[in-house]
Amino acid sequence: MKVSVSWLKDLVEFNNDIDELSEKLSMTGFEVESIEDLSEQAQNVVIGFVEEISPHPNAEKLKVCSVDVGLPKKLSIVCGAPNVKAGFHVLVAKVGAYLSSKSLKIKLSNLRGVESEGMICSLEELGIESSNEGIEILEENEANIPPIGTNAVDYLCLNDTIIELAITANRPDGMSMVGIAREISTITNSKLTLPTLNYNEDFNIFEPNISDKETIGVDCIYSITYIDSIDNTGNTNKNIFNKLSSLKQNCINPVVDITNYLMLEQGQPLHAFDADLLDNIIGRKVIPNDFGIRNGKEGELFVALDKKEYKINPTIKLITCDDIPIAIAGVIGGNNSSVSDKTTRIWLEAAVFTPTSIRNSSREIGLRTDASSRYEKGISSNMTTAVSKRASELISVQLGGDNISSYVNTDFKKKSISVNLRMDKINKVLGKLSSSDSNIVNINSTKLRYLNEDEIETLLSKLGLILTSNDSGWNVQVPPYRSSDLTREIDLIEEIARLIGYDNFDSNMPDPLEPGVLSPTKLVERRLRNSFIHNGFQEVVTSSLVGPENTDDNAVLIKNPLLSETSRLRTNVWDEHLKILQRNVSFGAEGCWIFEIAKTYKKDKESFVETNLLSGALTGSKRLSKWGRASKQLSLDYFEARGKLKQSLDVLGVETIDKQLTDKDFMHPGRTSELFVEGKSIGFFGQIHPSQSEKFDLIKETYLFNLDFDSLIKAATRKTNWTRIYKDYPTVPYMERDIALIHSKKYSSLEIMSLIKKTGRPLLEKVELIDRYEGSSMPEDAISQAFRIRYRDVKKTLVEEDINPIHEKIRNALKEKIKAELRS
């Protein structure tokens, strides 16, 4: 939001310098983004008078002008403008002037053999929009011409400063000059001189054809006013013209300029339709009930005021006359009903639409206007008719318009907001005042105290609130221009704190102050993150918002997305992880290992399910150098990649068990395992399917893991795992025996190892698979595997007589339970 300081001074009497004012506004929530001194556009630009003109000796299109700029010597200036003529006043940029809009410094120059001592300027060259071609001739636009040689700043209305403010979504009143003036009045104790608005409800009721109820909500309004006998052929009122020009608003014609002026002044967008054009569109005289609001139709075309043709769809909301589109609601009017200098009758629209509907329409056509930006933040419908009346009055006074009738939709009910504000609640929330440089309340810097009732009443009254005392505090009547954001008691308390300054209240720290500690869950999470990083992974953070390419039927759709690419919540993380691998590899990385603790979201009937995941992906190798390894071996095999995940999870102190998994269509069916902790499935690890590696242009040895984070944390923080039990390191040697067997493929190595462990107690310490073979020399449904078994007794050194009975017991169990054929 850009505000003009000179315009502000017409509304509020303040004497603060610009820097001080900017600091105060920033501290009360209106952050100042930039400050622009408009006078810099015309530095060293003066009023000149062209006394003589002679042809340029070496250029047919150039002229040599003798210009009086108030100096003893006339300036010789070469000019190529077709409208330059002797005997008229012009704008002259003297040598040394800097035209910021063109990034041009005026120098003494030689143009085709003739010395030029300056430049005769057009308005465009000075950064001022103008429909005039050629240089500015003062006699054509100004009756009272400034003296020759005086600075052109006042003539150009550039004696102003523009402050650009960042307006937060909860302060729609800040999108108006009047709203900012009220804020300045409150924080500087200055007097307001605002234009008077008429809130009397002297309007007719009508029933517009509103087929789309989402556009006009419960708190919205649609009003129209019929005005005729307008003279729109002259120039816009100079005061309005100057104020619009200072904020770089195009001046179109008097009617349109008045609507734009009031939008900036009051924050309420208005739109005028040419009544004669509307009559021509529908083939008869328009009546109020011809106006309506509906959704656009697929493929419908609409030509707007900017002369561009927009393709309409059902998401876009249209204003219609007899069902013919005449505007995109809250965004832009139609070219078919635009007001021109020939307009003598208008229908003036003043409305409040739902922010969501306007945001959707604006996004669909790719156009954000001053009007739509205000509607998106929310506008109070209690002010709409009052601003419309002010527009009618200005049109009547300045253009001779006759206000025939005003109409408001039947569904609109004006609401008054009353909030109960309690003194004890204010003290409880804000606490005591400390030292301050605030000029809003008087604070004794040596003594802490609570705000008193007089201070609160004075402060809130400056905001335009009406307070009525009661037993607990006050009943507060909220004015129409703040009815969007001051709806609760806590909102009023926040206003008090904001205006006095949060820093001016005493801190309320716990006593005694105890240091915080990490809970077991957070401690395990931190250890897990560090473990992954120490094992070569990089942590990533991806967006939870994805586009329509996520076709999961259970995806959670966003009701009001900013972009189609962020229109739903993700149902998986691995898709984005593969994209990250692809980007890194395409930029030359030989390896990329990533992990993320992320959330996924799904619909479950009427509820939503949020899942915490530990997810990641690996591709390529991360070796310091290729020395000692074949150059073509740039990838991890399955067991190396699985080992990296195991090393990272070891910090949890829980055992993970792998079982083959074949039902993930995006994973390799023979190289994917389901992971179990404490007998419960927690996710999967494996190599991506060849179709995925081809889709993302990745090597086939690319791996994904996706684990239930909450299950991992729960297991790691279980008392039996969380409380570490330390054992003496064994000082006696172990003995190893190997068993080779041929067995049916239906038995997995995990099942066989479990059988060996169960049978080999208590001396069996460890069992691992060391060899596996299947091929043409083996039966089709059989496989050969070898296991290495480690025995140890912590109390003594084992001998053959200790091991043989247990080893034989294991052999017999394998023969009986899985019908194995023992080879050793």
N, C-alpha and C positions, 0 to 999 in steps of 0.2 A: 504494500500500500504506500503510494507516494503522497505526501502532504506538502502543501505550499505554506511557508511560514507567513507570507504576507496575507494569505487567506485566513490563516489561523488568527492573526492579529485583528481581523475583522470580527472574529467570534469570541475571542477571549483576550483580556487585557493583561499581558505578561511582559515583563522586562528582562527576563533571563537571556543571556547570550546563547548562541546556538549550541556550543559545546556543553554548557551546563544543562540546558534543556534536554539534549540528547542523553546525557548521563542519567537524568531523573527518569526519563521515559524507559530507558533500558532497565533500570533498577526496579521499576514497577511492572515489568512484564512485556513492554513493547520494545523489543530489541531494535536498535538503530543499525541498519545494514549499510547505509551509505548517506553521505551528505553532498549535495551538488549546489555550488554557487552559480546561478544562471548568468550572473553578470560577467563571468569569465568568457562567455561566448562572444562578448562584444567589447573586450578590452582594447582600448585605443581605436575604437570605431566612433566617428563623430558625424554630426550633421554637416553636410556640404551643400554648396550651391554651384551648379554648372553655369558658368558665365559665357563661355564660348566653346564651339565645337568646330574642328577642322579635320579634313580627311587625312588619313595616314598616308604618307608619301610612298610607302612600299607595300601596303596591304589594303586591298579594296574593302574588306569587311571590317576593318578596324578604324576607330576614330580617336583623335587626340583631343582631350577635353581640358579646358582651363577651369579648375575647381577652386572655389573659395572655401577654406575650412577655418577661417578666423585668424589666420596667420598673416604677417605682413606680406608674404610672397604667396601668390597663387600657385597651386600644385598642378603640374602637368601629368595627366593620367591617361594611359591608353586603355580604351574600353571597346569591347566587341559586342555589347548588348544592343539589340535592334531598337529598343525603346528609349535609349538615352537621347536627351534633347536639352538644348540650352534654355535657361530661364526656369529651371525646376530644381527643387531640393532633393538630395540623394543621401545615401549612407556611404561614408568613405572610411575604409580601413587604411590608416596611415602606416608608413614604414615602421616596422617593429611590432605591429599588431599580430596576434596569433588567433586564427580561426580554428577553434577546437573541433568543430564538426567536420572540417575538412583536413585537419592536421596540417594546416598550411600557415607558415610564417611569412608575412608580407615583407619583401625586401625591395630595395632600390634595384630595378631591373631594366634591361634593354630589350624592347620588343620590336624586332624587325628594324633596328636602327634608330628607334626613338626611345628616349629615357622615360620610364613611367615611375612616378613618385607615390604610388599607392594603388588602391583598388576600389572601384565603385561596386558595391555589393548588392546582391539579391538577398531576399530573406532566407532562401534555401542555403546559401553559402554561410549564413550566420546560424544555421541549425534550427531554423524556424520553418515549420511546414507552411506552404503557401501554394495556392492554385495559380498565382500570377506568374507569367513568363517574363524573363528578363529581370532587370534591376528594379529595386523598390523606388517608386516615385512618391514622395511624401504627399504632394498635392492631391493624389488620387485617393488617399485613405485618411487624411488628417486635416481638419479645418484649422486647428491651432498648431502651427509648425514651430518646433523649438528653435531657438536662436542658432545661427551658424556657428560651428565650432564646439557646440556643447556635446557632451557624451550622449551616445545614442541609447544608453541603457534604459532610461525612462521611456523614451519613445517606443522601444521594442518590448516594454514591460518585462525586462529581464532583471529588474532590481528586486530579486527574490532568491530564496534558498529553498531547495527541495530536499526533504528528509524522507528517506525510504525506510519503512518500518516492516518488521516481520510480524504478521498478525497470527496469533495462535487460533486453533480451531474453536476454542471455547470463548472467544471474544469477537463475535461478528460485528458488534457495535464499533470496533476499531477499524472497520472497512469504510468509515465515513469521516469527513472533516469535522462534523459536529461531535462524533464520538471521541475523536482525539482531543478536540477542544475541551470537552467535559473532563477528560483525564488530566489535561494540563491545568485546568482550573482547580482541580482537587489537589494536585501535588505542588502547586505554586501559590495556593491561596489567592487566585486571581478571579476577577469578576467576569461572568459570562454575559455575552450579548448575542443570544441565539435567535434565529428567525422563529416566529411564532407559528405553531401548527394547530390546526383546528381538528379536535378529536370528536366533534359532534357526529352522531350517527344519523345524519340526514341524507340517506340514500335509499334507493328502491331495491327491492329484492327481485332477482331473476333466476332462471334455471338454465344455466348453460349446459350444453350436451356433453357431459363429462363421462365418457365410456371407460376411461382409465382412472380408477380410484387411487392408484399408487402415486400419481403425480400430485393430486390435491389430497393431502392427508387431513387428519382431524384438526390440526392446528394451522391449516393453510387457508388461503383466501384467493378468490378470483374476482376482480372488479374491473368494470369498464365505464368510461365516461364519454358522452357524446358532446363534442364542441364544434360549433360552426362559426361562420363569419370571420375566419382567420385571415390576416394579411401576412403571408409568409415570404413576401418578395424582397423585403428589406434586409438590412444587416442585423446580425445578432447584437443584442445589448452589449455595449463595450465592457461593462463589468464582468458579465458572464464570459465573453470572448477572451478577455485577458486571463481569467482564472482557469479556463479550459486550456488555453495555450500554454500557460506556465506548467501544467501537468502533462503537456504533449498530447492532448486530446484533439483529434481532428474536429474542426468546426464545419458542420455540414450546412445547416440552415437553422433559422431561429427555433422552430418547434423541436427538432432533434437535439439542438444544443441545450435547450431548457431541460429535456429529459435526462441528458447526460450530466448536466450541471447538478440536478437534484440527486442523481445516483451517487455522485461524489460527495455532495453535501450531507445527505441523510442516510446513504447506504442502501436505499430502496431502488432497484432497477425499475424503469418504466419503459413502455414501448408505445409508439403512436402508429396507427394504421390510417392510411389515406381512405376516407369514407367513400369518395367517388370511385376509387379503384376497386374497393370491395363491392360496391353496387354493380360495377361492370363484370366482376368475376362471377357473381351468382345470378346476374341477369335481372335483378330487382333491387328494391331498397332494403338495406340490411336492418334487421331488428335485433335487439340484444340476445334473444334466445338462439340466434344463428351461430353465435360463438360457441366453441366446444373444444374439448381436449381428447385426443385419442392416441393410440399407438400407431406408429407408422406401419405401412404394408410392405411386404418383401418386394424389393425391386422398384419401389416408388421413388420418383426423382423430385428433387426440390432445389430451386434456384434461390440462393440467399442474397442478403444485401451486399455481400462482397462479390457478387456476380458469379460465384462458383456454384457448380451443380453438385449436389450431394445425393448419394444413393442411400435411401432410407430403409430401415429394417424395423421389426416389431419392438426392438429395445428403445428406439428413439421416440420421444413424446412430441406430438405436434399440436399446435394451436390451429384450429380450423374455423372457417366461416362457411356454413352450410356444407360441412364435411370436406371442404377444399382447403388444403394446407396453406396457411399464411405466415407461419413462424415455427421454428423449432423451440419448444417451450423453454424459456429461461436462458437460451443460448444466443440465438440470432434471428432477426426477422426475415421475411421473405421479400424478394425483389418485386413480386407482383402487387404488393400493397405499400411500397415504400413512400415516405413523405418527401415531397420536393418543393421547390419554390412556387409551384403552381397549386399546391394544396390549399384548400379553403375550409375543408371539413375533416375532422379526425375522430377516430375512436381511440381513446387513451386507455391502455391496459396497465393495471397495477396489480401484481399478484405475488403470492408466496407459494412456491412449489417445494416438494420434499427434496432435501439435499441429494438423496440417493438417485432419484429419477433424473435430476439435472446432471449429476456426475456421469451417469451411464450414457446419456445422450451426448454430452460433450466428448466423452472418450470414444464413442462409436464413430463420430464424424471427424475426430482429430482436431477439434477447435475449442479453445478455452478463451472466453471473452471476459470483460470486466463484469458483466452481469452474471455469467455462470459462476465465476469465482466467488461472488457474494452469496449466491443461492447455495453453493456447495457448503459454505460455512454455517448456513442457517440464518434466516431473517425473521424478526418478530412480525407476525401478522397483525399485531395490534397497532402498528404504525402505518400500514399500507394505505388505508383510505385517507389518512391525514396528509401523507406525502402527495397522494394523487390530487387532493384539494389544493395544495400549495402549487402544484404544477398548473392546475386549471386557472388559479389566480394570476400566475405569472403570464400565462398565455393570454389571459383576458386583458391585463394591464399593458403588456408590451406589444401584443399583436392584435388587440381588439377582439379576441375570441369571445363567443357567447356560450357559457356553460349551460347546455340544455338539460341534461339528466345524467345521473350517476347510478350505477347498479352494482350490487354485491351478490354473490351466489348464496343460495338459501341455506347451504350446509354450514356456513361460517357463523361461529358464535364467539364473540369477543370475550376473552378471558382476562380476569384480573388476578394477579398472583399476590397472595398474602402469606408471609412467613413469620412464624413465631421465633423471636430471638431472645435467648436467655442469658442473663448476665453471668450466672455461675458457669455456664457452658463456655462462654468467651474466656473467662479466667482459667478454666481447666485446660482448654486447648492451647491457648497462647502463653499462659504463664505471666510472669512479671516483666515489666519494662526495665531496661538498663540504660546506659548512656546512649545518646543519640545526637545526630546532627539534623534530625527531622524537623521541618518547620510546620508539620501538621499538628503535632501535640507537643506540649512542653514537658520535658523530662528532666528530673533532678538526677544528675549524674552520680550523686553520692548515695542515693538510696533507691533500693528496688521497691517497686510498687505496681499495683494492678491499674489498668485503665479505669477511669471513672466514667460515669454515665454521661456527663456533659461532653466529654471528648468523643465518645462513641456516637452520640446524637449529631454532633457537629460534623464529624467525618462522613457518616452515612447520608446526612442531608445534602452534603456537597455532591454526592453521586446522584441526587435527584430522588432518593428514597424518602417516603413519607412514614415517620415513626409515630406510633401511638403507644404511650406507656401502659403497662399492665403490671400485675403483681410480680412476675418473674423477670420482666425485662421490657420488651416492646413487641408490638405487632407491626410488622414492616410491610408497607405497600410498595411493590416493585414497579418502577415506571416501564412503559411499553418497550423502550429501547434496550432494556436489560432483562426482558422477560425470557430470553433464551438461555441465559447462563446463571441468573440468580434465582434459583427455584427452591433451594434448601437452606437450612440454618447454617450448615457448614460452609456454603458458598459465601454467605455474608461475613462469616468469621474470617474466611480466607481473604476477602476484600479488605477487611480491617488490617490484617497482618501485612498484606501486599503493599498497601499505601503507607503504612507507618515504616515498614521495612523489617524483614525477618531478622536481620542482624541486630535490631534494636530491642529484641526480647532476650531475656536471660536464658542461658542454656539450662536444660534440666536433665543432667546426667545421673545415672544410677549411683546410689551411695550405700555401701562401698562399691567401687568400680572393680568388677571381677573380669579377668582376662577370659576371652572366649576360647573354646577348644573345639577341635573337629570331632564330630560324631564318628563312630566306627564306620558307618556307611561312607561318609565323606573322606575319611582317612584311607579306606580301601580304594576309593575312586582315584584319589591322588596318587597312591602307589601304583595303581594300574596304568594310569597315564604315563607316569615316569618310566615304568617298565617297558612299555611299548616304545617310547622315545629312545631309551638306552639300547634297545634291540634293533635300532635302525629305522623305525617307522616315523612318519611325520603326521601330526594331528591336523585334520582339516575340519572346517565347519561349512556345511552346505545349507542352502535355503530349504525350509520346509514347504515352500510354495512351488508348485510345478504347473506345467501347462496341460492342454488337452491330450497330448501324446500319451499321458498316463491314462489308459483306458480301463483301469480296474473298476468294476461295477460298484465296489464298496468304497470308492474314493469319496472324501468329504469335499463338497463343492463350496467355494466362497460365494457368499451372496452378492457382494459388491466389490469384485476384484478391480484393481487399478489397471491391469493388463490381462489379456487372455493367457499370456505365458505364466501368470501367477494366479490362475483361476481355481486351483484346488490344492488340497494338502496331499503330500506325498504318501504313498503306501509302501514304498521301499526306498532303501538308501543306495543299493548296489548300482542302480542305473547311473546315478550322478557320479559315483566313484569310478565307474568305467570311463566316463567322459573325462574325469580328471586325469586318469592314466593316459588316455588318448592324447590329451593336450600336452602333457609333459613329454611323452615319447616323441610327439611330432615336433617338439622344440629341441630335441636332441638328447634328452635324458636316457641313459642306458638302463636305469632302473627306477622304479617308483613304488614305494611301500607307504601306504597311508592307513590311518584308522580314524574313527569318529565315534563318539558317544552321542547318539542321535535319537530322535523320536520319529515314529511313524503313526499314521492316523487312519482309522477305518470306521465305516458305519456298521453298526450291529443293530438292525431293526430300527428302533427309535432312539437309540443311544449312540455314543461315539466311544471308540476304544483307542486309547493312547498307549503306545508301547515304547519302552526304553530299550535301545539296542546298542550293542558294541559291534560295530561293523567295520570292515576294511577290505583292502585289495592289495595284491602284490603282483608286480610284473618286472621282469629283468633282474639283473644282479647288481649288487652294490659292493663290488670289490675295489680295493685301493688301486690295484693294477692288474693287468692280464698276465703277468709273469707266472709261469708254471701252470697255465691252464690254456687249453686250446681256444683260439680266438673266436671260434664259432659258438662256444658254450657261454652264451650271455644270459642264460635263464636258469631259474631254480627248478629242480625236479619236484615232484609232489611231496616227497618226504622232507626235503630241505625247507620248503615253504611251510609245511605242517609243523616242522621243528621250530621255525621262527615264532609261530603262534603259541606253541607250547612253552617256549622260553619266556614269552611275554606274560603268559597266564600263570607261570609258576609262582609269581609273587602272591597269588591268592591262597596258595596252600591247599587247593582242591584238585582232585583227580578227575580228568576228563577221559571218557571212553568213546572210541569211534566205532560206528557201525555203518555199513554200506548204505548209501541213499541213491535211489534211481528215479524218483518222481519229480525232480526239479527240472522243468523243460529248458531253463537257461543254463543248467550246469551239465558237465560231462557225466553221463550215466555210470561210467566205470571208474571215475576218479573223484567221487564226491562222498563224503562221509557225514553222517548225522552224529552230533556230539551230545553226550549224556553226562550229567553231573548229578550224583546222588540218585541215580536211576531215572532221572527226568530229562527228557529231551530239551536242550537249550538252544539249538540252532544247527548250523551246518558249516562245513569247510570243504572246499574243493576247487577243481579246475573249471573254468567257464566252458560252455558248450562251443564247439568249433564255429557254429553260426554266429555266436556273439563275438568271438575273436575276429571274425571276418567283418562283422558289422561295424565294430569299433576300430578296426585296423590295428589289432594288437597281436602279439605273438601268442601261440596256442598255450604256452605255459604261463597263463595268467590265472590268478587264484582269488577267490572271494571267501570271506567268512562273515557270518551274520549270527550273532549270539544274543540271547535274552539277557540284557544287562542286569535286570532286577534279580533274576535267578542266580546269576554269578555272585552278586553282592550278598544275597541272602545266605548262600552256601559259605562264602568266605567269612561272614560275620557270625556264623553259628558258633555257639560257645565252644564246641569241641574243636573247631578249626581256629577260632580267634585266639583262644588261650594256647600258646605254644608250649609243647612238652618236649623238653630236651633229653636226649639219651646219650649214654656214653658211646663214643666211637668204638666199634669192635677192634680188639687187638689181636684176635686169632684169625688165621687165614680161612678163605672159603675154598670149596671144591666144586668143580663144574663137570657136568655130564651132558652129552648131547643125545637127543632122541630124534631119529629120522623115521618118518612113517608115510604111508600112502593111504589116503582116505577119500571119501566121497566129497564132491564139491559143495554139497549142501551144508557142510560144517565149516564155519568161518574160523580163522586163526584165533579170533577173540574167544570163541566158545571153547576151543581146544586149550588155550592158555588158562582160561578160568577153571577148566576141569583139572589141569595139571596143578594149579595153585591149591585147589581144594583138597586134592589127594595128597599132595606133598607136605602138608603141615606136620610138625611145626618147624622142621629144619629148612624147608624150601624158602629161600630169600628172594629170588628173582627168576623170572622166566622170560625169554625173548625169542622172537622169530629170527633165524639167521639165514634161512635158505627156502626158496620156493621154486617149484618146477612143474610145468605142465607142457605137454607136447605130444608128438606123434608116437613116442615110445610108451606113452601112458594111456590107460583106458580113457574113453571120451569123457566119462563123468567122474574121473578121479584126478587127484592132484598130489604131488609129493612136497612135503614140508619138513624142515628140520628146526628143532628148538634147542636152545642152550639153557640148561637149568643150573642155578647156583644154589649150593647148600652151605649153611654155616650154623654153628652152635656158638653163641656168644660166650659160653663158659669154658669150652675146651676145643682142642684141635680135633677135627673129625678124622676118622679112619674108615677104611673100606667097609668094615663090619657095621658101621653106623649108617652108611648111605645105602648099601645094597638093598636092604628090606624096603626102604621107602621108594627107591628107584624102581624096584620090581613091582611094587604096588601101583605106581603110576603107569607102567607099561601094561599091566593087566587091565587097569581101568580104561585105557585107550582102546584095547582090544574089545572089551565088553560093551562100552558105551557107544563108541562111534564105528565099531567094526574095522579098526585100523589094521593095516598090514605093516608090522614093524620091520624096518630095514637095519636098525642098529639099536 
